[in-house]
Amino acid sequence: MLKSDNNKQSKPIESLSYQIAELSETDQLNDELLAVITAAIAASLNRSIHSIVVRSIRIIADSSPVWNRAARRELTIPWF
C-alpha cells in the first residue's frame, strides 16, 4: 500500500515582476544595452553571464496588431 508523505513542508513562492521593454525601430542596440539585456537574462536564470550566450535580440515593431501584443505580454507574465 502506498503511504502519503504529509511531513514535507511546502516552500513559499517568491513573487516576481516582469516588465517588457519595447524599442522603436529608430533605436539602435548599442553595446551597453546588449550588456544590460544579457545581465537581465543571466539574473533571471540565476546563472553567471559567462555561462550563457545571447545569439540574437530582435526589436519588435509597433505595427503588430493589438491582439498580438496582448498575447506577447500575457505569455511573458508569470502565472504564479
C-alpha positions as CSV (number, residue, x, y, z in Angstrom):
1,M,0.0,0.0,0.0
2,L,1.3,3.5,-0.8
3,K,1.8,5.9,2.0
4,S,1.4,9.6,1.6
5,D,4.2,11.8,2.9
6,N,2.5,14.7,4.7
7,N,5.6,15.7,6.6
8,K,7.0,17.6,3.6
9,Q,7.0,21.4,4.1
10,S,6.0,23.5,1.2
11,K,8.2,26.4,0.2
12,P,6.6,29.8,-0.4
13,I,6.7,31.0,-4.0
14,E,8.6,34.3,-4.4
15,S,6.6,36.9,-6.3
16,L,8.4,38.1,-9.5
17,S,7.5,41.1,-11.6
18,Y,8.5,41.5,-15.2
19,Q,8.5,44.5,-17.4
20,I,8.6,44.4,-21.2
21,A,10.7,47.0,-22.9
22,E,9.9,47.7,-26.5
23,L,12.2,49.8,-28.6
24,S,11.1,51.7,-31.6
25,E,12.7,50.9,-35.0
26,T,14.8,54.0,-34.9
27,D,16.5,53.0,-31.7
28,Q,19.7,51.1,-32.2
29,L,21.1,48.4,-29.9
30,N,24.4,49.6,-28.6
31,D,26.9,47.6,-26.5
32,E,25.6,49.0,-23.2
33,L,22.1,47.9,-24.0
34,L,23.2,44.5,-25.0
35,A,25.2,44.1,-21.8
36,V,22.1,45.1,-19.7
37,I,19.8,42.6,-21.6
38,T,22.4,39.9,-21.1
39,A,22.7,40.6,-17.4
40,A,19.0,40.6,-17.0
41,I,18.7,37.2,-18.7
42,A,21.5,35.8,-16.6
43,A,19.9,37.2,-13.4
44,S,16.5,35.7,-14.3
45,L,18.2,32.3,-14.9
46,N,20.3,32.5,-11.7
47,R,23.5,32.0,-13.8
48,S,26.7,33.8,-14.5
49,I,26.9,35.9,-17.6
50,H,29.8,33.7,-18.7
51,S,27.6,30.6,-18.9
52,I,25.0,32.0,-21.3
53,V,25.2,33.2,-24.9
54,V,22.7,35.7,-26.3
55,R,22.6,34.8,-30.0
56,S,20.1,37.4,-31.2
57,I,17.9,40.3,-30.0
58,R,15.1,41.5,-32.2
59,I,13.3,44.8,-32.0
60,I,9.6,44.2,-32.1
61,A,7.8,46.6,-34.4
62,D,4.9,48.7,-33.0
63,S,2.9,47.8,-36.1
64,S,1.8,44.5,-34.6
65,P,-1.9,44.1,-34.1
66,V,-3.2,44.8,-30.6
67,W,-4.2,41.1,-30.1
68,N,-0.6,40.1,-31.0
69,R,0.9,42.5,-28.4
70,A,-1.5,41.4,-25.8
71,A,-0.7,37.8,-26.3
72,R,3.0,38.5,-26.2
73,R,2.6,40.3,-22.8
74,E,0.4,37.5,-21.5
75,L,3.0,34.9,-22.4
76,T,5.8,36.7,-20.6
77,I,4.0,37.3,-17.3
78,P,4.4,34.5,-14.8
79,W,1.3,32.6,-13.8
80,F,2.0,32.3,-10.1
